[in-house]
Amino acid sequence: MGGFSLWHWLIVGLVILLLFGKGRFSDMMGDVAKGLKSFKKGMSEEEETVQRRLNDECTIDPRPAAAAEPAPVERGPASEADRL
């Protein structure tokens, strides 16, 4: 039980090359690259959506300040202390 020699690694590499082939290996790497691009695109679209929602929620009320005043409070019947 020792480490693998150079001949062992060459045989393993040859078997892997026979199983996957040169074309298959490059096709798999191309698919991985497409997947990464798609993932990055999805992440950037999600970030843009979140930013757009935050901007919509943080808009300033365009009404003037006078229109935002509360209604006056109604008082009940006057008491004797108020009449004096």
N, C-alpha and C positions, 0 to 999 in steps of 0.2 A: 504494500500500500504506500505508494509514494506519490509525488506530483506527476502530472502528465508531462510527457516529453514532447518535443516538437512534432514528432510523427503522429502522436495521438491527436494533437490539435489540428494538424493538417487533415487527418481522416475525418474528424468531427466537422470541420469546415466544408469538406467535400460532400459529406452526407447532407448537411444543411443546404448547400448549393444545389444538390440534386433534388431535394424535396421541394424547395421553394423556387429554384431557378432564378436566373438573372432578371427576367421580365417580371416575374411575380413579385420579387423583392422590391423592385422600383415602383411597381403598381401599388404595393402596400404603403410605401413611403409617400407616394402621391396622395393616397387616400388619407393618410395621417395629416398631411399638410392641408388638405381641403377641410378636414375636420377642425383643425386649429383655426383656420381662417373663419369658418362658420361660427365657431365659439366666440372668437374675438368680435365678430360683427354683431352677434346676439348680445354680448355684454355691452357694447357701445350703444346699441339701440335701447337697451334697458336703462342705461344711464341717462340718455336723452329724454326718455319718457318720464323718469323720476324728476329730472331737472325741470321739465315742462310743467309737471304737476305742482312742484314747489313754487314756480313762478306764478301759476294761476291762483294759488292760495294766498300769495303774499301781495296781491294787487292793492293799491291804495283806493279808498272809497272816494269817487269823484264828486259826491254831493258836498255842497258848502257846509261849513260848520254850523250856521244858523239853522239849517234844516235838521240837524241832528240833536237839537235841544229837547229835553224831556218835556212832557205835558205838565201844566201846573197842577198842584195837589189841591183837591177839593177839601174844604173844611166843613165840619159839622155845624150845628146851630151854636150861636154865640152863647157863652156862659156869662154870669153876672160879673165876673172878674174882667172880662173883655169889654163889657159895656161901661165900666167906670173909667 
